[in-house]
Amino acid sequence: MAATTNRRAEIHFTKAGGNPKVEVLVPKNMNAKEIAKLNDLLVSKVLPGITGHPCYSGADMVIREKLGDVISFDVDAGTVIG
C-alpha cells in the first residue's frame, strides 16, 4: 500500500446567488502533476455539477494556498476554540 502524506486540497462551492462560486484551498508546494490531477477532478466532476458543463467559464473561481496557522472562532460564543 502506498504511503499517504495527508496533502489534501479542499473544494468549496455554492450555486446560490448568480454565478456559481468555487474556492479551492491547496497545500503548499503543489507540483505540476498534482495541479493536473486537481484540474482533471474539477473539469470532470466538480464543474459539470455546478455549471452544467466541464469548463471554468460561468463560475467565479479562487484558488489559494492553505496557510499553516489556523485560529478557529466560535461566532455565537465570541470565543476562540482550542
C-alpha angles and dihedrals in degrees: 000000000000117000117246123221095198092240103156135172120208122215116201121182147163133191093194123110111021120309115032112253126215126186119186121193112198132190120252120278100015111184128219093264092053092047090051090052091050091048091050090054093046095051097038102042117002106044097043089055092050105034102019093242136068100249139082097246114110095026129094105226135190123182116187140164119254112246119228101235123060131185116195116209128196102219095195095049095035092227139121113250118227 
